[in-house]
């Protein structure tokens, strides 16, 4: 699976949220001002289609786009790459990073402990 740029990922987030959309719907959903040009977003969506992330249904010359890959699959793949590359596939390294760098609250730590305890019983 080819990696996405930050802009492509932002467009995918919109498509996952809307489930299907025309380019104008994607632009309307973006929370930036000024809104990006129609042709820019259209080009990005076509790139996403070439990469296999987006599919479409044609209505004459108009296209309705929808995700060809689920957010869950993308999340798993992306996280797996990050986990392997940055944390040497070590859950301890990941957890250590989260505790030290992300400033977890006591509530967060308790939830993590609960998840670990639940999984160790399975």
DSSP file (Angstrom, degrees, kcal/mol; ACC not computed):
  #  RESIDUE AA STRUCTURE BP1 BP2  ACC     N-H-->O    O-->H-N    N-H-->O    O-->H-N    TCO  KAPPA ALPHA  PHI   PSI    X-CA   Y-CA   Z-CA
    1    1 A X              0   0    0      0, 0.0     2,-0.2     0, 0.0    51,-0.1   0.000 360.0 360.0 360.0 123.7    0.0    0.0    0.0
    2    2 A X        -     0   0    0     49,-0.4     2,-0.0     1,-0.1    49,-0.0  -0.455 360.0-111.7 -72.0 139.0    1.5    3.3   -1.1
    3    3 A X        -     0   0    0     -2,-0.2     2,-0.3     1,-0.1    -1,-0.1  -0.330  29.1-129.4 -69.9 152.2    1.9    6.0    1.5
    4    4 A X        -     0   0    0      1,-0.1     2,-0.1    -2,-0.0    -1,-0.1  -0.748  12.7-122.3-101.7 149.3   -0.3    9.1    1.4
    5    5 A X     >  -     0   0    0     -2,-0.3     4,-2.6     1,-0.1     5,-0.2  -0.371  36.9-102.7 -74.6 167.6    0.8   12.7    1.6
    6    6 A X  H  > S+     0   0    0      1,-0.2     4,-2.1     2,-0.2     5,-0.1   0.888 124.4  49.7 -60.8 -38.5   -0.7   14.8    4.4
    7    7 A X  H  > S+     0   0    0      2,-0.2     4,-2.0     1,-0.2    -1,-0.2   0.919 111.0  48.4 -67.2 -43.6   -3.0   16.4    1.9
    8    8 A X  H  > S+     0   0    0      1,-0.2     4,-2.4     2,-0.2    -2,-0.2   0.906 111.2  51.1 -62.6 -40.8   -4.1   13.1    0.4
    9    9 A X  H  X S+     0   0    0     -4,-2.6     4,-2.4     1,-0.2    -1,-0.2   0.896 107.2  53.3 -64.2 -39.1   -4.7   11.8    4.0
   10   10 A X  H  X S+     0   0    0     -4,-2.1     4,-1.5     2,-0.2    -1,-0.2   0.898 109.9  48.1 -62.2 -40.0   -6.8   14.9    4.8
   11   11 A X  H  X S+     0   0    0     -4,-2.0     4,-2.3     1,-0.2    -2,-0.2   0.905 110.2  51.8 -66.4 -41.3   -9.0   14.2    1.7
   12   12 A X  H  X S+     0   0    0     -4,-2.4     4,-3.1     1,-0.2     5,-0.3   0.893 104.6  56.7 -62.4 -39.0   -9.3   10.5    2.7
   13   13 A X  H  X S+     0   0    0     -4,-2.4     4,-1.8     1,-0.2    -1,-0.2   0.904 108.6  47.6 -58.3 -40.7  -10.4   11.6    6.2
   14   14 A X  H  X S+     0   0    0     -4,-1.5     4,-2.9     2,-0.2     5,-0.3   0.933 112.3  48.4 -65.5 -45.9  -13.2   13.6    4.5
   15   15 A X  H  X S+     0   0    0     -4,-2.3     4,-2.8     1,-0.2    52,-0.3   0.895 110.4  51.0 -64.6 -39.1  -14.2   10.7    2.3
   16   16 A X  H  < S+     0   0    0     -4,-3.1    -1,-0.2     2,-0.2    -2,-0.2   0.891 113.8  46.3 -63.2 -37.1  -14.3    8.2    5.3
   17   17 A X  H  < S+     0   0    0     -4,-1.8    -2,-0.2    -5,-0.3    -1,-0.2   0.939 122.2  33.9 -68.9 -47.5  -16.5   10.7    7.1
   18   18 A X  H  < S-     0   0    0     -4,-2.9     2,-0.9    -5,-0.1    -2,-0.2   0.738  89.5-150.5 -81.8 -23.6  -18.9   11.3    4.2
   19   19 A X  S  < S+     0   0    0     -4,-2.8    48,-0.5    -5,-0.3     2,-0.3  -0.100  78.1  20.1  75.0 -34.6  -18.7    7.8    2.8
   20   20 A X  S    S+     0   0    0     -2,-0.9     2,-0.3    46,-0.2    46,-0.2  -0.951  76.3 158.7-157.5 145.7  -19.3    9.1   -0.7
   21   21 A X  B     -A   65   0A   0     44,-2.7    44,-3.1    -2,-0.3     2,-0.2  -0.992  36.1-121.8-165.4 153.0  -18.9   12.6   -2.1
   22   22 A X    >>  -     0   0    0     -2,-0.3     4,-1.8    42,-0.2     3,-0.7  -0.583  48.0-100.7 -88.5 163.0  -18.5   14.8   -5.2
   23   23 A X  H 3> S+     0   0    0     40,-0.5     4,-2.4     1,-0.3     5,-0.2   0.892 124.6  55.1 -54.5 -41.7  -15.5   17.0   -5.3
   24   24 A X  H 3> S+     0   0    0      1,-0.2     4,-2.3     2,-0.2    -1,-0.3   0.849 105.5  53.2 -62.3 -33.4  -17.6   20.0   -4.3
   25   25 A X  H <> S+     0   0    0     -3,-0.7     4,-1.6     2,-0.2    -1,-0.2   0.887 108.1  50.2 -67.1 -38.9  -18.7   18.1   -1.2
   26   26 A X  H  X S+     0   0    0     -4,-1.8     4,-1.2     2,-0.2    -2,-0.2   0.935 111.2  48.4 -63.6 -46.4  -15.1   17.4   -0.2
   27   27 A X  H >< S+     0   0    0     -4,-2.4     3,-0.6     1,-0.2    -2,-0.2   0.919 109.5  52.6 -60.4 -44.8  -14.2   21.1   -0.6
   28   28 A X  H 3< S+     0   0    0     -4,-2.3    -1,-0.2     1,-0.2    -2,-0.2   0.833 108.4  51.9 -60.0 -32.9  -17.2   22.1    1.5
   29   29 A X  H 3< S+     0   0    0     -4,-1.6    -1,-0.2    -3,-0.2    -2,-0.2   0.716  85.8 100.2 -79.8 -21.8  -16.1   19.7    4.3
   30   30 A X    <<  -     0   0    0     -4,-1.2   -19,-0.0    -3,-0.6     5,-0.0  -0.448  67.1-145.7 -68.5 136.0  -12.5   21.1    4.5
   31   31 A X        +     0   0    0     -2,-0.2     2,-0.4     2,-0.0    -1,-0.1  -0.066  61.5 106.3 -97.1  34.8  -12.1   23.4    7.4
   32   32 A X        -     0   0    0      4,-0.0     2,-0.4     2,-0.0     4,-0.1  -0.861  64.2-116.8-114.1 149.7   -9.6   25.8    5.7
   33   33 A X  S    S+     0   0    0     -2,-0.4     2,-0.1     1,-0.1    -2,-0.0  -0.997  96.0  34.2-129.4 136.1  -10.1   29.3    4.4
   34   34 A X  S    S-     0   0    0     -2,-0.4    -1,-0.1     1,-0.1     3,-0.1   0.641 100.3-122.3 -69.3 157.3   -9.8   30.1    1.7
   35   35 A X        -     0   0    0     -2,-0.1    -2,-0.1     1,-0.1     3,-0.1  -0.362  30.7-104.1 -63.8 143.5  -11.1   26.9    0.2
   36   36 A X        -     0   0    0     -9,-0.1    -1,-0.1     1,-0.1    -6,-0.1  -0.328  47.0 -87.3 -67.2 154.6   -8.7   25.1   -2.1
   37   37 A X     >  -     0   0    0      1,-0.1     4,-1.8    -3,-0.1     3,-0.4  -0.276  31.2-121.0 -62.7 147.5   -9.5   25.4   -5.8
   38   38 A X  H  > S+     0   0    0      1,-0.2     4,-2.7     2,-0.2     5,-0.2   0.905 112.4  53.8 -52.7 -47.5  -11.8   22.7   -7.3
   39   39 A X  H  > S+     0   0    0      1,-0.2     4,-2.2     2,-0.2    -1,-0.2   0.842 105.5  54.2 -62.5 -34.0   -9.1   21.6   -9.8
   40   40 A X  H  > S+     0   0    0     -3,-0.4     4,-2.1     2,-0.2    -1,-0.2   0.948 112.7  41.5 -64.2 -49.3   -6.6   21.0   -7.0
   41   41 A X  H  X S+     0   0    0     -4,-1.8     4,-2.6     1,-0.2    -2,-0.2   0.892 113.2  54.3 -67.1 -39.4   -8.9   18.8   -5.0
   42   42 A X  H  X S+     0   0    0     -4,-2.7     4,-2.1    -5,-0.2    -1,-0.2   0.911 109.2  48.6 -59.9 -43.1  -10.1   17.0   -8.2
   43   43 A X  H  X S+     0   0    0     -4,-2.2     4,-2.1     2,-0.2    -2,-0.2   0.906 111.1  49.8 -63.9 -42.2   -6.4   16.2   -9.1
   44   44 A X  H  X S+     0   0    0     -4,-2.1     4,-2.4     1,-0.2    -2,-0.2   0.915 110.0  50.5 -63.8 -42.7   -5.7   14.9   -5.6
   45   45 A X  H  X S+     0   0    0     -4,-2.6     4,-2.0     1,-0.2    -1,-0.2   0.895 109.4  51.2 -63.4 -39.5   -8.8   12.7   -5.7
   46   46 A X  H  X S+     0   0    0     -4,-2.1     4,-2.2     2,-0.2    -1,-0.2   0.884 109.1  51.1 -65.8 -36.9   -7.7   11.3   -9.1
   47   47 A X  H  X S+     0   0    0     -4,-2.1     4,-2.0     2,-0.2    -2,-0.2   0.908 108.8  51.4 -63.1 -41.5   -4.3   10.5   -7.6
   48   48 A X  H  <>S+     0   0    0     -4,-2.4     5,-2.4     1,-0.2     6,-1.1   0.864 108.3  52.1 -63.1 -35.5   -6.0    8.7   -4.7
   49   49 A X  H ><5S+     0   0    0     -4,-2.0     3,-1.0     4,-0.2    -1,-0.2   0.916 108.9  49.6 -66.2 -42.8   -7.9    6.7   -7.3
   50   50 A X  H 3<5S+     0   0    0     -4,-2.2    -2,-0.2     1,-0.2    -1,-0.2   0.842 108.8  52.9 -64.0 -33.5   -4.7    5.7   -9.1
   51   51 A X  T 3<5S-     0   0    0     -4,-2.0   -49,-0.4    -5,-0.1    -1,-0.2   0.574 119.2-112.7 -78.9  -9.1   -3.2    4.7   -5.8
   52   52 A X  T < 5S+     0   0    0     -3,-1.0    -3,-0.2    -4,-0.5    -2,-0.1   0.575  89.7 108.6  91.5  10.1   -6.2    2.4   -5.1
   53   53 A X  S   <S+     0   0    0     -5,-2.4    15,-3.5    -6,-0.2    16,-1.0   0.730  76.4  42.3 -88.8 -24.4   -7.6    4.4   -2.1
   54   54 A X  E     -B   67   0A   0     -6,-1.1     2,-0.3    13,-0.3    -2,-0.2  -0.944  58.7-173.4-129.3 143.6  -10.6    5.8   -3.9
   55   55 A X  E     -B   66   0A   0     11,-2.9    11,-2.3    -2,-0.4     2,-0.3  -0.765  14.7-154.4-122.1 173.6  -13.2    4.4   -6.4
   56   56 A X  E     -B   65   0A   0     -2,-0.3     2,-0.4     9,-0.2     9,-0.2  -0.976  17.6-141.3-149.4 161.5  -15.9    6.3   -8.2
   57   57 A X  E     -B   64   0A   0      7,-2.4     7,-2.8    -2,-0.3     2,-0.4  -0.998  29.3-137.3-122.6 127.3  -19.3    6.1   -9.9
   58   58 A X  E     -B   63   0A   0     -2,-0.4     2,-0.4     5,-0.2     5,-0.2  -0.676  19.6-175.6 -91.3 137.4  -19.7    8.1  -13.0
   59   59 A X  E >  S-B   62   0A   0      3,-3.7     3,-1.8    -2,-0.4     2,-0.5  -0.789  71.2 -66.3-123.4  83.7  -22.8   10.2  -13.8
   60   60 A X  T 3  S-     0   0    0     -2,-0.4    -1,-0.1     1,-0.3     0, 0.0  -0.603 118.1 -15.3  67.9-120.1  -22.0   11.4  -17.3
   61   61 A X  T 3  S+     0   0    0     -2,-0.5     2,-0.4    -3,-0.1    -1,-0.3   0.366 123.8  89.6 -95.2   4.5  -19.0   13.7  -16.8
   62   62 A X  E <   - B   0  59A   0     -3,-1.8    -3,-3.7   -40,-0.0     2,-0.4  -0.830  62.8-154.5-104.9 141.0  -19.6   14.0  -13.0
   63   63 A X  E     - B   0  58A   0     -2,-0.4     2,-0.6    -5,-0.2   -40,-0.5  -0.945   8.9-156.5-121.3 134.0  -18.0   11.6  -10.6
   64   64 A X  E     - B   0  57A   0     -7,-2.8    -7,-2.4    -2,-0.4     2,-0.3  -0.939  22.9-153.5-104.9 122.7  -19.1   10.5   -7.2
   65   65 A X  E     +AB  21  56A   0    -44,-3.1   -44,-2.7    -2,-0.6     2,-0.3  -0.667  17.7 173.0-101.4 150.3  -16.1    9.3   -5.1
   66   66 A X  E     - B   0  55A   0    -11,-2.3   -11,-2.9    -2,-0.3   -46,-0.2  -0.985  41.5 -85.5-149.6 154.7  -16.0    6.8   -2.3
   67   67 A X  E     - B   0  54A   0    -48,-0.5   -13,-0.3    -2,-0.3     3,-0.1  -0.363  26.0-168.2 -63.6 135.3  -13.3    5.1   -0.2
   68   68 A X  S    S+     0   0    0    -15,-3.5     2,-0.4     1,-0.2   -14,-0.2   0.499  80.1  45.5 -96.3  -8.5  -11.9    1.9   -1.8
   69   69 A X  S    S-     0   0    0    -16,-1.0    -1,-0.2     4,-0.0     2,-0.0  -0.997  90.7-117.0-135.0 138.6  -10.1    1.1    1.4
   70   70 A X     >  -     0   0    0     -2,-0.4     4,-2.2     1,-0.1     5,-0.2  -0.329  19.6-121.3 -75.0 156.7  -11.6    1.3    4.9
   71   71 A X  H  > S+     0   0    0      1,-0.2     4,-2.8     2,-0.2     5,-0.2   0.863 113.8  56.9 -62.2 -35.7  -10.2    3.7    7.5
   72   72 A X  H  > S+     0   0    0      2,-0.2     4,-2.5     1,-0.2    -1,-0.2   0.918 107.0  46.6 -63.7 -44.6   -9.5    0.7    9.8
   73   73 A X  H  > S+     0   0    0      2,-0.2     4,-2.3     1,-0.2     5,-0.2   0.925 114.3  48.0 -64.1 -44.3   -7.3   -1.1    7.2
   74   74 A X  H  X S+     0   0    0     -4,-2.2     4,-2.8     1,-0.2     5,-0.3   0.921 111.7  50.3 -62.2 -43.9   -5.4    2.2    6.5
   75   75 A X  H  X S+     0   0    0     -4,-2.8     4,-2.8     1,-0.2     5,-0.3   0.925 111.2  48.1 -61.2 -46.1   -4.9    2.8   10.2
   76   76 A X  H  X S+     0   0    0     -4,-2.5     4,-2.4     2,-0.2    -1,-0.2   0.926 114.9  44.9 -61.2 -45.6   -3.6   -0.8   10.8
   77   77 A X  H  X S+     0   0    0     -4,-2.3     4,-2.1     2,-0.2    -2,-0.2   0.930 116.4  45.1 -65.5 -46.5   -1.2   -0.6    7.9
   78   78 A X  H  X S+     0   0    0     -4,-2.8     4,-2.2    -5,-0.2    -2,-0.2   0.917 114.9  47.6 -65.3 -44.2    0.0    2.9    8.8
   79   79 A X  H  X S+     0   0    0     -4,-2.8     4,-3.4    -5,-0.3     5,-0.2   0.914 109.3  54.2 -64.2 -41.7    0.4    2.1   12.5
   80   80 A X  H  X S+     0   0    0     -4,-2.4     4,-2.5    -5,-0.3     5,-0.2   0.916 109.2  47.8 -58.8 -44.3    2.2   -1.1   11.7
   81   81 A X  H  X S+     0   0    0     -4,-2.1     4,-2.5     2,-0.2     5,-0.2   0.930 115.5  44.8 -61.8 -45.7    4.8    0.7    9.6
   82   82 A X  H  X>S+     0   0    0     -4,-2.2     4,-3.1     2,-0.2     5,-0.7   0.918 112.7  51.3 -64.4 -44.2    5.3    3.4   12.3
   83   83 A X  H  X5S+     0   0    0     -4,-3.4     6,-1.8     1,-0.2     4,-1.3   0.919 115.0  42.4 -59.9 -45.9    5.5    0.8   15.0
   84   84 A X  H  X5S+     0   0    0     -4,-2.5     4,-0.5    -5,-0.2    -1,-0.2   0.907 121.3  40.3 -68.6 -42.0    8.1   -1.2   13.2
   85   85 A X  H  <5S+     0   0    0     -4,-2.5    -2,-0.2    -5,-0.2    -3,-0.2   0.917 127.5  26.1 -75.6 -45.4   10.1    1.8   12.0
   86   86 A X  H  <5S+     0   0    0     -4,-3.1    -3,-0.2    -5,-0.2    -2,-0.1   0.710 130.9  33.7 -96.6 -21.8   10.1    4.0   15.1
   87   87 A X  H ><<S-     0   0    0     -4,-1.3     3,-2.1    -5,-0.7     6,-0.3   0.243  98.6-120.5-120.7  12.6    9.6    1.6   18.0
   88   88 A X  T 3<  -     0   0    0     -4,-0.5    -4,-0.2     1,-0.3    -3,-0.1   0.815  67.5 -68.4  52.3  35.5   11.5   -1.4   16.7
   89   89 A X  T 3  S+     0   0    0     -6,-1.8     2,-0.6     1,-0.2    -1,-0.3   0.752 101.5 138.2  57.8  27.6    8.3   -3.5   16.9
   90   90 A X    <>  -     0   0    0     -3,-2.1     4,-2.1    -7,-0.4    -1,-0.2  -0.900  45.7-162.9-109.3 114.2    8.5   -3.2   20.7
   91   91 A X  H  > S+     0   0    0     -2,-0.6     4,-2.9     1,-0.2     5,-0.2   0.865  95.8  56.9 -58.5 -34.6    5.3   -2.6   22.6
   92   92 A X  H  > S+     0   0    0      2,-0.2     4,-2.7     1,-0.2    -1,-0.2   0.913 106.2  48.8 -64.1 -41.8    7.5   -1.6   25.6
   93   93 A X  H  > S+     0   0    0     -6,-0.3     4,-2.2     2,-0.2    -1,-0.2   0.912 113.3  47.5 -63.1 -42.0    9.2    1.1   23.5
   94   94 A X  H  X S+     0   0    0     -4,-2.1     4,-2.5    -7,-0.2    -2,-0.2   0.945 114.4  45.2 -63.4 -49.1    5.8    2.4   22.3
   95   95 A X  H  X S+     0   0    0     -4,-2.9     4,-2.7     1,-0.2     5,-0.2   0.897 111.7  52.8 -63.9 -40.7    4.4    2.5   25.8
   96   96 A X  H  X S+     0   0    0     -4,-2.7     4,-2.6    -5,-0.2     5,-0.3   0.921 110.0  48.7 -59.9 -44.4    7.5    4.1   27.2
   97   97 A X  H  X>S+     0   0    0     -4,-2.2     4,-3.2     1,-0.2     5,-0.8   0.933 111.4  49.7 -60.2 -46.6    7.2    6.8   24.5
   98   98 A X  H  X5S+     0   0    0     -4,-2.5     4,-1.2     1,-0.2     6,-0.5   0.912 113.4  45.6 -60.9 -43.5    3.6    7.4   25.3
   99   99 A X  H  <5S+     0   0    0     -4,-2.7     5,-0.4    -5,-0.2     4,-0.3   0.924 122.1  35.8 -67.3 -44.2    4.2    7.7   29.0
  100  100 A X  H  <5S+     0   0    0     -4,-2.6    -2,-0.2    -5,-0.2    -3,-0.2   0.916 129.3  27.5 -77.2 -44.5    7.2   10.0   28.7
  101  101 A X  H  <5S+     0   0    0     -4,-3.2    -3,-0.2    -5,-0.3    -2,-0.1   0.788 118.1  50.1 -94.7 -30.0    6.3   12.2   25.7
  102  102 A X  S  <<S-     0   0    0     -4,-1.2    -1,-0.2    -5,-0.8    -3,-0.1   0.483  94.3-132.1 -93.3  -1.3    2.5   12.3   25.6
  103  103 A X        -     0   0    0     -4,-0.3    -4,-0.1    -5,-0.2    -3,-0.1   0.948  28.3-152.7  51.6  58.8    2.0   13.2   29.2
  104  104 A X        -     0   0    0     -6,-0.5    -1,-0.1    -5,-0.4     2,-0.1  -0.313   7.9-125.7 -63.3 141.6   -0.6   10.6   29.9
  105  105 A X     >  -     0   0    0      1,-0.1     4,-2.3    -2,-0.0     5,-0.2  -0.356  26.0-105.5 -79.4 167.1   -3.1   11.4   32.6
  106  106 A X  H  > S+     0   0    0      1,-0.2     4,-2.5     2,-0.2     5,-0.2   0.884 124.1  54.6 -59.8 -38.1   -3.7    9.1   35.5
  107  107 A X  H  > S+     0   0    0      2,-0.2     4,-2.2     1,-0.2    -1,-0.2   0.919 107.3  49.5 -62.1 -44.2   -7.0    8.1   33.9
  108  108 A X  H  > S+     0   0    0      1,-0.2     4,-2.3     2,-0.2    -2,-0.2   0.925 111.4  49.1 -59.8 -45.4   -5.2    7.2   30.6
  109  109 A X  H  X S+     0   0    0     -4,-2.3     4,-2.5     1,-0.2    -2,-0.2   0.897 110.2  50.7 -63.6 -40.9   -2.7    5.1   32.5
  110  110 A X  H  X S+     0   0    0     -4,-2.5     4,-2.3     2,-0.2    -1,-0.2   0.892 109.6  50.7 -64.2 -39.1   -5.5    3.3   34.4
  111  111 A X  H  X S+     0   0    0     -4,-2.2     4,-2.3     2,-0.2    -2,-0.2   0.897 110.5  49.4 -65.0 -40.1   -7.3    2.6   31.1
  112  112 A X  H  X S+     0   0    0     -4,-2.3     4,-2.5     2,-0.2    -2,-0.2   0.923 110.7  49.9 -64.3 -44.3   -4.1    1.1   29.7
  113  113 A X  H  X S+     0   0    0     -4,-2.5     4,-2.7     1,-0.2    -2,-0.2   0.913 110.2  51.0 -59.6 -42.5   -3.6   -1.0   32.7
  114  114 A X  H  X S+     0   0    0     -4,-2.3     4,-2.6     2,-0.2    -1,-0.2   0.919 110.0  49.2 -62.3 -44.0   -7.2   -2.3   32.4
  115  115 A X  H  X S+     0   0    0     -4,-2.3     4,-2.3     2,-0.2    -2,-0.2   0.911 111.9  48.9 -61.5 -42.9   -6.7   -3.1   28.8
  116  116 A X  H  X S+     0   0    0     -4,-2.5     4,-2.0     1,-0.2    -2,-0.2   0.928 112.4  47.9 -63.0 -45.0   -3.5   -5.0   29.6
  117  117 A X  H  X S+     0   0    0     -4,-2.7     4,-1.0     1,-0.2    -2,-0.2   0.899 111.8  49.9 -63.7 -40.8   -5.2   -6.9   32.4
  118  118 A X  H  X S+     0   0    0     -4,-2.6     4,-0.7     1,-0.2     3,-0.4   0.901 113.4  46.0 -64.7 -40.7   -8.2   -7.8   30.2
  119  119 A X  H  < S+     0   0    0     -4,-2.3     3,-0.3     1,-0.2    -1,-0.2   0.801 106.2  58.2 -74.4 -28.7   -5.9   -9.1   27.4
  120  120 A X  H  < S+     0   0    0     -4,-2.0    -1,-0.2     1,-0.2    -2,-0.2   0.737 104.2  53.4 -73.6 -20.3   -3.7  -11.1   29.7
  121  121 A X  H  <        0   0    0     -4,-1.0    -1,-0.2    -3,-0.4    -2,-0.2   0.708 360.0 360.0 -82.0 -22.0   -6.8  -13.1   30.9
  122  122 A X     <        0   0    0     -4,-0.7    -1,-0.2    -3,-0.3    -2,-0.2   0.479 360.0 360.0 -73.9 360.0   -7.8  -14.0   27.3
